[in-house]
Amino acid sequence: MISHSSASQEYLKDTATAARHDETFYGVRHKRDVISRSLPEWEDLREAASRIKEHTLENLSYYLTQFEEKALENGAKVLWAKDAEEYNKIVYEILSGKGIDKVVKSKSMLTEECHLNDFLEERGIQVVESDLGERILQMMKLAPSHVVMPALHIHKEDIGDCFREKISGTENNNDPTYLTHVARMHLREKFLEAGAGITGANFGIAATGEVVVCTNEGNADMSTAMPPLHIVSMGIEKVIPDQYSLAIFHRLLARSATGQPTTAFTSHFRGPVPGKEMYIILVDNGRSEFLKNPEHWKTLKCIRCGACMNTCPVYRRSSGYSYSYFIPGPIGINLSMLHNPKSNSGNVAACSLCCSCDNVCPVKVDLSTQIYKWRQQLDSFGTASKEKKLISNVMKTIFNHPNLYTNLLRISPLLNILPTNIGLNPWAYGHKMMHFPKKSFHQLWKEKKV
């Protein structure tokens, strides 16, 4: 089990970077606040989206069946994967069966979840990320740090150094406009060379069998327009009933994610382009089991906007790399616990229970409440902190014995001489040591009453 607190301590050693990370993502949160207030019906949209998601999840088998039927009618081929292993094998079999050794891939958190890139690369198929942030991280051999803005934490100077090393002919120029131009020219070649394009799916519309992908760069369009084969990777929870539902989610998604009225590109893929092929792979990978969890099934309502990360004081100050799961922040804590509670219990402490994530979530996932519930289950997973358990038991004994409590209050000023070395006094890390008065409140109260 990886401890978030230990990983974040390492990150916080670079105070300038930590401060910049905090300021950057809170700026995105501020943009979200400004644009959401411009819509008088904002809270009505959130309520509608929440109810649609809950209804869809409660009737998931019906809507998935409808989606498959319509997609097949549209000429797409629909396949099902029970887990990450089966999903990776399906993608590989499709590509290898057609002799394809190079693919371009639009941004997809599901493929990150299943480690598709590594699986294909190990078998001789080159995978090129076409989202600018993802491509930068791929060349740097880093994982995403955010679900929407995966490389926002990277400095332009580091990007310039990376491009000069990886892309021939790049000048010694760190201007963002120039670097974007370099990336555009670099990726254009990849789109032309690729035998297939892989995209994720923001939404799958059951009534029409179409897939909707929202991007700001048009990379999904290029990944599907140029190669002869389009493979859609879609988690089964991404299905929604109809286009009326899409209208609600579309108004919420970009506003919550980046503070934009809409993404620059909203692409609808209803079937293959004439002369080309389209595969849609519906991936479970534990989601059916999550639906059985009475306390945490609503986590599947998430539409991956990242608003909970942008507002979370812990994420903003510790970065995505302090979490043990590939999705960080409040939603990542809950998803990681659903996938593997023993391995990811170290994340549940990364929450101040300020409930800000609940207030910004466009589909009203009760993120902080679920984190609190996970904390209550740590002992059953065998991952509860022994130190915290000991402290809790000691305090329980003290509070249940008034005389003991009173006597300890009398001698509490002795703690004022406790050294501030954090090895002996963990409270001193990030806190100013409290000062115990000579007289407790209880003593002063009794004296006043007399």
BELFEN-V356783 format. One record per backbone hydrogen bond with DSSP energy under -0.5 kcal/mol. CO is the residue of the C=O (numbers start at 0). NH is the residue of the N-H. E is the energy in kcal/mol with one decimal. If there is no record, write none. Layout:
((CO:NH:E) (CO:NH:E))
This chain:
((1:3:-0.5) (2:6:-2.0) (3:7:-2.8) (4:8:-1.7) (5:9:-1.3) (6:10:-1.7) (7:11:-2.7) (9:12:-1.0) (10:13:-1.4) (12:14:-1.3) (13:17:-2.2) (14:18:-2.3) (15:19:-2.2) (16:20:-2.4) (17:21:-2.2) (18:22:-2.5) (19:23:-2.7) (20:24:-2.1) (21:25:-1.9) (22:26:-1.6) (23:27:-1.2) (24:28:-2.0) (25:29:-2.2) (26:30:-1.9) (27:31:-2.0) (28:32:-2.0) (29:33:-2.4) (30:34:-2.3) (31:35:-2.2) (32:36:-1.8) (33:37:-0.5) (34:37:-0.5) (35:38:-1.4) (37:39:-0.6) (38:41:-1.8) (40:44:-2.4) (41:45:-2.2) (42:46:-2.2) (43:47:-2.4) (44:48:-2.8) (45:49:-2.4) (46:50:-2.2) (47:51:-2.5) (48:52:-2.4) (49:53:-2.3) (50:54:-2.7) (51:55:-2.7) (52:56:-2.6) (53:57:-2.0) (54:58:-1.0) (55:58:-0.6) (56:59:-1.1) (58:62:-1.9) (59:63:-2.6) (60:64:-2.0) (61:65:-2.2) (62:66:-2.5) (63:67:-2.5) (64:68:-2.3) (65:69:-2.3) (66:70:-2.6) (67:71:-2.4) (68:72:-1.9) (69:73:-1.6) (70:75:-2.1) (71:74:-1.3) (76:279:-3.3) (78:281:-3.0) (80:283:-2.7) (81:284:-1.2) (81:285:-0.6) (82:86:-2.3) (83:87:-2.7) (84:88:-1.9) (85:89:-2.3) (86:90:-2.3) (87:91:-2.4) (88:92:-2.7) (89:93:-2.2) (90:94:-2.3) (91:95:-3.3) (92:96:-1.9) (93:97:-0.8) (94:97:-0.8) (94:99:-2.6) (95:98:-1.2) (100:125:-2.8) (101:194:-2.7) (101:195:-0.8) (102:127:-2.3) (103:197:-2.6) (104:129:-2.9) (104:130:-0.6) (106:199:-0.6) (107:111:-1.1) (108:112:-2.3) (109:113:-1.8) (110:114:-0.6) (110:115:-2.3) (111:114:-0.8) (114:118:-1.7) (115:119:-2.6) (116:120:-2.8) (117:121:-2.3) (118:122:-0.5) (119:122:-1.0) (119:124:-2.4) (120:123:-1.7) (123:125:-0.6) (125:102:-2.8) (126:128:-0.5) (127:104:-2.8) (130:134:-3.0) (131:135:-2.4) (132:136:-2.2) (133:137:-2.5) (134:138:-2.3) (135:139:-1.7) (136:140:-0.7) (136:141:-2.8) (137:140:-0.7) (147:149:-0.5) (148:151:-1.3) (149:144:-1.4) (150:153:-1.9) (154:158:-1.9) (155:159:-2.6) (156:160:-2.2) (157:161:-2.2) (158:162:-2.6) (159:163:-2.2) (160:164:-1.4) (161:165:-2.5) (162:166:-3.1) (165:167:-0.6) (166:169:-1.2) (170:172:-2.2) (174:178:-2.6) (175:179:-2.4) (176:180:-1.8) (177:181:-2.4) (178:182:-2.3) (179:183:-2.4) (180:184:-2.4) (181:185:-2.3) (182:186:-2.7) (183:187:-2.0) (184:188:-1.1) (185:189:-0.9) (186:190:-2.4) (187:191:-1.6) (188:192:-1.7) (189:193:-1.7) (195:103:-2.2) (196:230:-2.8) (197:105:-3.2) (198:232:-2.7) (202:211:-3.0) (203:205:-0.7) (203:239:-2.8) (204:207:-0.7) (204:208:-2.4) (204:209:-0.6) (209:204:-2.6) (210:268:-3.3) (211:201:-2.0) (211:202:-1.8) (212:214:-0.5) (212:266:-2.9) (214:264:-2.8) (217:221:-2.0) (218:222:-2.2) (219:223:-1.1) (220:224:-2.6) (221:225:-1.7) (227:276:-2.1) (228:196:-2.7) (229:231:-0.5) (229:278:-2.9) (230:198:-2.4) (231:233:-0.6) (231:280:-3.1) (233:282:-2.7) (234:237:-2.1) (235:238:-0.9) (237:203:-1.9) (239:205:-2.8) (240:206:-1.8) (241:245:-1.6) (242:246:-1.8) (243:247:-1.0) (244:248:-2.2) (245:249:-3.1) (246:250:-1.2) (247:251:-1.0) (248:252:-2.6) (249:253:-0.7) (251:255:-2.3) (252:256:-2.2) (253:257:-2.6) (253:258:-1.2) (253:259:-1.3) (264:214:-2.3) (266:212:-2.5) (266:268:-0.5) (267:269:-0.7) (268:210:-2.4) (272:275:-2.8) (276:229:-2.2) (277:76:-2.7) (278:231:-3.4) (278:280:-0.5) (279:78:-2.8) (279:281:-0.6) (280:233:-2.5) (280:282:-0.6) (281:80:-2.8) (282:235:-2.2) (283:286:-1.5) (285:289:-2.1) (286:290:-1.8) (287:291:-0.6) (288:291:-1.0) (289:292:-1.6) (291:293:-0.8) (292:296:-1.6) (295:298:-1.7) (296:299:-1.8) (297:300:-1.9) (298:301:-1.7) (305:308:-0.6) (305:309:-1.9) (306:310:-1.5) (307:311:-1.1) (311:315:-2.4) (312:316:-1.0) (313:317:-1.2) (314:317:-0.7) (314:318:-2.5) (318:321:-1.2) (319:322:-1.3) (325:327:-0.6) (327:331:-1.3) (328:332:-2.2) (329:333:-1.7) (330:334:-2.6) (331:335:-2.6) (332:336:-1.7) (333:337:-1.7) (334:338:-2.0) (335:339:-2.7) (336:340:-0.5) (339:343:-1.7) (340:344:-0.7) (342:1:-0.9) (343:346:-2.0) (344:347:-1.1) (345:3:-1.7) (346:349:-2.4) (348:350:-1.8) (354:358:-1.3) (355:359:-1.2) (356:360:-1.6) (360:363:-1.3) (364:366:-2.2) (365:369:-2.1) (366:370:-2.2) (367:371:-2.3) (368:372:-2.1) (369:373:-2.3) (370:374:-2.0) (371:375:-1.3) (372:376:-0.6) (373:376:-1.2) (374:377:-1.0) (376:379:-0.7) (376:380:-1.1) (377:380:-0.5) (377:381:-0.7) (377:382:-2.3) (377:383:-0.7) (378:381:-0.7) (384:388:-2.3) (385:389:-2.3) (386:390:-2.5) (387:391:-2.6) (388:392:-2.3) (389:393:-2.3) (390:394:-2.7) (391:395:-2.3) (392:396:-1.9) (393:397:-2.3) (394:398:-2.7) (395:399:-1.5) (397:400:-1.3) (397:404:-0.5) (400:404:-2.3) (401:405:-2.6) (402:406:-2.4) (403:407:-2.2) (404:408:-1.8) (405:409:-1.5) (406:410:-1.3) (407:411:-0.6) (408:411:-0.7) (410:413:-1.9) (411:414:-2.3) (412:415:-1.8) (413:416:-1.4) (414:417:-1.8) (420:423:-1.2) (420:424:-2.0) (424:427:-1.9) (425:428:-1.9) (427:429:-0.9) (427:430:-0.6) (430:432:-0.5) (433:435:-0.5) (439:443:-2.3) (440:444:-2.6) (441:445:-2.3) (442:446:-2.2) (443:447:-2.1) (444:448:-2.2) (445:449:-1.8))
